[in-house]
Amino acid sequence: MRVLLIHSDSIEFEAKQKALKTAPDAAEKTGRAENAIVVFMAGEKPDEKNPDYVVEKLVESVKDMYAKVKADSIVLYPYSHLSSDLSSPAVAQKMLDLAYDMLRGDYKVVKAPFGWYKSFDLKCKGHPLSELSRSILPEGEGKPAAEAKSESRETVSEALKKEEKIKSSWHIMTPDGKLHDVGEFDYKKYDKLKKFSVYENAKSRAVDKAPPHIELMRKLELVDYEPASDPGNLRYYPKGRLIKALLEQYVTQKILEYGGVEVETPLMYDFEHPSLAKYLNRFPARQYTIESDEKKYFLRFSACFGQFLMAHDATISYKNLPLRLYEMTRYSFRREKSGELTGLRRLRAFTMPDVHALCESMEQAMEEYKRRLRLCMETIEGVGLTLDDIEPAVRVTKQFYEDNREFVQNIVKTLNKPALIEMWDDRIFYFVLKYEFNFVDALEKASCLSTDQIDVENGERYDINYVSTEGEKKHPIILHCSPSGAIERIIYALLEKAYMDMQKGRTPTLPVWLCPTQARVVPISESFMDYANHVASELEKHGVRADIDDRSETMGSRIRDAEKEWIPYIIVVGEKEAGEKKIAVRFRGIKEQKTMTSKELAEEIGKHTHGKPNRPLPLPKLISQRPKFVG
């Protein structure tokens, strides 16, 4: 069993809905306790051998901490995110109930519901004994199974180990090129930059509560957790798959317009390949590992491997440079820590657009870098965010900065907003410079979206060559760019932005081109279904995703349901509209209705979707024919 014990000033939780179909009904869906030991607990596979013994040891640990910190109550909180080697739900529930029974006679104990999605607010005391973690094994067991399995499935690179010890200085650079100490900068007009700076310096990626976008992604029937898979691998419902596909298509379109040459490469690679073995230890990421035919493989965490091996085998001239190799990796894999896995923000399987540029020289690389910065800016704005929504960071070695000060300053000047600068004393990675566009969410956690790096190692490491103007073989400088960042993170950022808009009293929306339904036709009664079908068909001819709510619910109920789905245009049709061959349209976020023709509405929607990819409805046109995927 994995356990996290927190001494809290208070904790308050609420069970939202069942995460497991077999979960018992919650007698109490809410709970609160003060001055409490909060016991986050996750049963693991080895516990199934002797769950009684494991619970006995758990209770001993809880009682010991309770006495030391002089708590008033205990909260038992099932929390599966602590482990990637979970026991069966039946055993986990049995251990929760047994711990509750053993403690409640002598202590005030609250038991959170098992098998439910829950929200919670926790205030930790913050003293030296306020946070303790435990691994409890059945009697006679050695190393925890989760830990042993982790060693066989996960490899931690040398770069990741060194990252924790890297020496760097932190600054804020303003668009005029001036550096300011990160602790002395005036953040009055830059609240999100301050939050981002605090987050980066803390270097803590774990979360203590569910980010708001998780509830929204389920409420809108876009994405959900997949209990049958490894944590951090999600399922996409039809509406979510449509949004993801449109984003993939749009980002690909931008990269191809930039000059990307699209390729496809394998998902797994041989650990023993000489070039790959060296590169793994230069990249700060944890890898999935698998075995096949007594050989050890790893699942890719980027498109670098396949593209570099492809470039190694290619015949390249200086005339071909910059050579822009592109792939939309579906999927890339990183074994993020279980406590860091949070909805769409941080995943173990994700979709990453990866475009590398092989450049003839540092001079050519720097010119290409400027062009790609514009590509990233355009892409972020194209997906529905703005530069006001992101906080830039530039990470650079001191040597590169001293040699190319004006070049680095120009990045910040182009973005026209202050940026966090991390300056490394030494280079431990393969790159000397990278920038990032970071999104700060409602929990004040930051996530990298767009990024580009100048790689000075891998041309030589992979023995990638081009023939120079002098007829000599040389190694290229390589740029690593993801113009949007992971596609999943774009959806996360859009949902978090919508939530923060709600907190400010604004109507939450998605970009019109990404809305699964762009216009919903609601006939006043069944007798107007023919006209409703006509309106929907006319809109479809103009590329609008239009559906029809043909249910026998009240008009008010059907309009409320459309609003809950964030549908941007709700069309009411009745006798008047059918007679005049017009439609009454409700614009999302605006109270007044507007009477117009189907063509006029299509033109209005076209203003928001021009230049963006399009797909048909992801579900049947009639609402009555649609299944419900959540709830």
VENBELKA-V848690 format. One record per pair of residues at least 6 apart in sequence whose C-alpha atoms are under 8 Angstrom apart, sorted by the first residue. I is the first residue (numbers start at 1). J is the second residue. If there is no record, write none. Layout:
# VENBELKA-V848690
i/j
I/J
I/J
This chain:
# VENBELKA-V848690
i/j
1/41
1/42
1/43
1/44
1/47
1/54
1/134
1/135
1/136
1/137
2/41
2/42
2/43
2/44
2/82
2/83
2/133
2/134
2/135
2/136
3/39
3/40
3/41
3/42
3/82
3/133
3/134
3/135
3/136
4/38
4/39
4/40
4/41
4/131
4/132
4/133
4/134
5/37
5/38
5/39
5/40
5/62
5/130
5/131
5/132
5/133
6/37
6/38
6/39
6/124
6/130
6/131
6/132
7/35
7/36
7/37
7/38
7/69
7/71
7/124
7/125
7/129
7/130
7/131
8/34
8/35
8/36
8/37
8/38
8/122
8/123
8/124
8/125
8/130
9/34
9/35
9/36
9/122
9/123
9/124
9/125
10/32
10/33
10/34
10/35
10/36
10/122
10/123
10/124
11/32
11/33
11/34
11/36
11/38
11/120
11/121
11/122
11/123
12/30
12/31
12/32
12/33
12/120
12/121
12/122
13/30
13/31
13/32
13/112
13/118
13/119
13/120
13/121
14/29
14/30
14/31
14/118
14/119
14/120
15/26
15/29
15/30
15/113
15/116
15/117
15/118
15/119
16/29
16/116
16/117
16/118
16/119
17/116
17/117
17/118
17/631
18/115
18/116
18/117
19/115
19/116
19/117
20/115
20/116
22/115
23/114
23/115
23/116
24/114
24/115
26/113
28/113
29/112
29/113
31/110
31/112
32/110
33/73
33/74
33/75
33/110
34/72
34/73
35/71
35/72
35/73
36/71
36/72
36/73
36/74
36/75
37/62
37/65
37/66
37/71
37/73
37/74
37/75
38/74
38/75
38/76
38/77
39/62
39/74
39/75
39/76
39/77
40/76
40/77
40/78
40/79
41/76
41/77
41/78
41/79
41/80
41/82
42/78
42/79
42/80
42/81
42/82
42/83
42/86
42/92
43/80
43/86
43/87
43/88
43/91
43/92
43/95
44/83
44/85
44/86
44/87
44/88
44/92
44/145
44/146
45/85
45/86
45/87
45/88
45/145
46/87
46/137
46/138
46/144
46/145
47/54
47/87
47/91
47/137
47/138
48/87
48/88
48/91
49/138
50/138
50/139
51/91
51/95
51/138
52/95
52/98
53/138
53/139
54/136
54/137
54/138
54/139
55/95
55/98
55/99
56/99
57/136
58/99
58/136
59/99
59/102
59/103
66/72
69/129
72/108
73/107
73/108
73/109
73/110
74/107
74/108
74/109
74/110
75/109
75/110
75/111
75/112
76/96
76/100
76/109
76/110
76/111
76/112
77/111
77/112
77/113
78/96
78/112
78/113
78/114
80/86
81/231
81/338
81/339
81/341
82/338
82/339
83/146
83/338
84/146
84/230
84/231
84/338
85/145
85/146
89/115
93/114
100/109
100/111
103/109
119/209
119/210
120/209
120/210
121/209
122/208
124/130
135/144
136/144
137/144
152/289
152/290
153/287
153/288
153/289
153/290
154/286
154/287
154/288
154/289
154/335
155/286
155/287
155/288
155/289
156/285
156/286
156/287
157/280
157/281
157/282
157/283
157/284
157/285
157/286
158/281
158/282
158/283
158/284
159/281
159/282
159/283
159/284
159/428
159/429
160/281
160/283
160/284
160/285
160/286
161/284
162/428
163/284
166/424
167/424
167/425
167/426
168/422
168/423
168/424
168/425
169/422
169/423
169/424
169/425
170/181
170/182
170/420
170/421
170/422
170/423
171/179
171/180
171/181
171/182
171/420
171/421
171/422
172/179
172/180
172/181
172/182
172/185
172/418
172/419
172/420
172/421
173/179
173/180
173/409
173/412
173/418
173/419
173/420
173/421
174/180
174/412
174/413
174/417
174/418
174/419
175/409
175/412
175/413
175/414
175/415
175/416
175/417
175/418
176/409
176/413
177/409
177/410
177/412
177/413
182/197
182/420
187/193
187/194
192/391
192/440
193/391
193/419
193/420
195/440
195/444
195/445
196/391
196/440
196/444
196/445
196/446
197/420
199/444
199/445
199/446
205/340
205/445
206/339
206/340
206/341
207/339
207/340
207/342
210/342
211/342
211/343
211/442
211/443
212/442
212/496
212/499
213/343
213/492
213/495
213/496
213/499
214/342
214/343
214/344
216/495
217/223
217/224
217/495
218/224
218/630
219/630
220/564
220/565
221/237
221/239
221/240
221/629
221/630
222/236
222/237
222/238
222/239
222/240
222/241
223/234
223/235
223/236
223/237
223/240
224/234
224/235
224/236
224/237
225/231
225/232
225/233
225/234
225/235
225/343
226/233
226/234
226/235
231/338
231/341
231/348
232/341
232/342
232/343
232/346
232/347
232/348
232/349
233/347
233/348
233/349
237/629
238/618
238/619
239/516
239/618
239/619
242/514
242/516
242/615
242/618
243/514
243/515
243/516
244/487
244/488
244/491
246/514
246/613
246/614
246/615
247/383
247/487
248/328
248/353
248/487
249/613
250/383
250/612
250/613
251/353
251/379
251/483
251/484
252/328
252/353
254/375
254/379
255/326
255/355
255/375
256/262
258/375
259/324
260/324
260/325
260/326
260/355
261/323
261/324
261/325
261/326
262/325
262/326
262/327
263/307
263/325
263/326
263/327
264/327
265/303
265/306
265/307
265/327
266/306
267/299
267/300
267/331
267/332
268/297
268/298
268/299
268/300
269/297
269/298
269/299
269/300
270/276
270/295
270/296
270/297
270/298
271/277
271/296
271/297
271/298
272/296
275/461
275/462
276/305
278/461
279/458
279/461
282/428
282/429
282/430
283/429
283/430
284/429
285/301
285/334
285/335
286/334
286/335
286/336
287/298
287/299
287/300
287/301
287/333
287/334
287/335
288/298
288/299
288/333
288/334
288/335
289/296
289/297
289/298
289/299
290/296
290/297
290/298
290/299
291/297
299/332
299/333
300/332
300/333
300/334
301/332
301/333
301/334
302/329
302/332
302/333
302/352
302/354
303/327
303/329
303/332
303/354
304/354
304/356
307/325
308/462
308/464
309/462
311/464
312/462
312/463
312/464
312/465
313/464
315/465
315/466
316/465
316/466
316/467
317/466
317/467
317/468
318/360
318/466
318/467
318/468
318/469
321/358
321/359
321/360
322/357
322/358
322/359
322/360
322/364
322/368
323/356
323/357
323/358
323/359
324/355
324/356
324/357
324/358
325/355
325/356
325/357
326/353
326/354
326/355
326/356
327/353
327/354
327/355
328/351
328/352
328/353
328/354
329/351
329/352
329/353
329/354
330/350
330/351
330/352
331/349
331/350
331/351
331/352
332/348
332/349
332/350
332/351
332/352
333/348
333/349
333/350
334/347
334/348
334/349
335/348
336/346
336/347
336/348
340/346
341/347
341/348
343/492
344/488
344/489
344/491
344/492
345/447
345/488
345/489
345/492
346/489
350/486
350/487
350/488
351/486
351/487
351/488
352/482
352/485
352/486
352/487
353/482
353/483
353/484
353/485
353/486
353/487
354/480
354/481
354/482
354/483
355/480
355/481
355/482
356/478
356/479
356/480
356/481
357/478
357/479
357/480
358/476
358/477
358/478
358/479
359/365
359/476
359/477
359/478
359/479
360/468
360/475
360/476
360/477
361/476
361/477
362/477
365/454
365/477
365/478
365/479
366/407
369/452
369/479
370/411
372/452
372/481
372/483
373/411
373/452
375/483
376/450
376/451
376/482
376/483
376/484
377/387
377/483
379/483
379/484
380/386
380/387
380/450
380/483
380/484
381/387
383/490
383/511
384/494
384/510
384/511
385/494
387/415
389/439
389/440
390/437
390/438
390/439
390/440
391/419
391/420
391/437
391/438
391/439
391/440
392/418
392/419
392/420
392/435
392/436
392/437
392/438
393/419
393/420
393/421
393/422
393/435
393/436
393/437
393/438
394/419
394/420
394/421
394/422
394/433
394/434
394/435
394/436
395/421
395/422
395/423
395/424
395/433
395/434
395/435
396/421
396/422
396/423
396/424
396/432
396/433
396/434
397/423
397/424
397/425
397/426
397/427
397/432
397/433
398/423
398/424
398/425
398/426
400/432
400/433
401/408
412/418
412/419
430/455
430/456
430/457
430/458
431/453
431/454
431/455
431/456
431/457
432/453
432/454
432/455
432/456
433/453
433/454
433/455
434/451
434/452
434/453
434/454
435/451
435/452
435/453
436/448
436/449
436/450
436/451
436/452
437/448
437/449
437/450
437/451
438/446
438/447
438/448
438/449
438/450
439/446
439/447
439/448
439/449
439/493
440/446
440/447
441/493
441/496
441/497
442/496
442/499
442/500
447/489
448/485
449/482
449/483
449/484
449/485
449/486
449/489
449/490
450/481
450/482
450/483
450/484
450/485
451/480
451/481
451/482
451/483
451/484
451/485
452/479
452/480
452/481
452/482
452/483
453/479
453/480
453/481
454/477
454/478
454/479
454/480
455/477
455/478
455/479
455/480
456/477
456/478
457/477
458/464
458/478
459/465
459/475
459/476
459/477
459/478
460/475
460/476
463/475
464/475
464/476
465/473
465/474
465/475
465/476
466/473
466/474
466/475
466/476
467/473
467/474
468/474
484/490
494/510
495/510
498/507
498/508
498/509
498/510
499/508
501/507
501/508
502/508
506/589
507/588
507/589
508/566
509/566
509/568
510/566
511/608
512/518
512/568
512/605
512/608
512/609
513/608
513/609
513/612
513/613
513/614
515/566
515/567
515/568
516/545
516/617
516/618
517/545
517/546
517/547
517/567
517/617
518/544
518/545
518/546
518/567
518/568
518/569
519/544
519/545
519/546
519/547
519/567
519/568
519/569
519/570
519/571
520/546
520/547
520/548
520/549
520/562
520/567
520/569
520/570
520/571
521/532
521/535
521/536
521/546
521/547
521/548
521/549
521/570
521/571
521/572
521/573
522/532
522/548
522/549
522/550
522/555
522/558
522/559
522/570
522/571
522/572
522/573
523/529
523/532
523/548
523/549
523/550
523/572
523/573
523/574
524/555
524/572
524/573
524/574
525/574
526/550
528/573
528/574
528/575
528/578
529/550
531/573
531/578
532/548
532/573
533/548
535/598
536/546
536/547
536/548
537/546
538/598
538/599
539/545
539/546
539/598
539/599
539/602
540/546
542/602
543/614
543/616
544/602
544/605
545/615
545/616
545/617
546/617
546/621
547/617
547/620
547/621
547/622
547/623
548/621
548/622
548/623
549/558
549/622
549/623
549/624
550/622
550/623
550/624
551/623
551/624
559/570
562/570
563/588
566/588
567/588
568/587
568/588
569/585
569/586
569/587
569/588
570/585
570/586
570/587
570/588
571/583
571/584
571/585
571/586
572/583
572/584
572/585
573/583
573/584
577/583
577/584
581/597
582/595
582/596
582/597
582/598
583/595
583/596
583/597
583/598
584/593
584/594
584/595
584/596
585/593
585/594
585/595
585/596
586/592
586/593
586/594
587/593
619/626
620/626
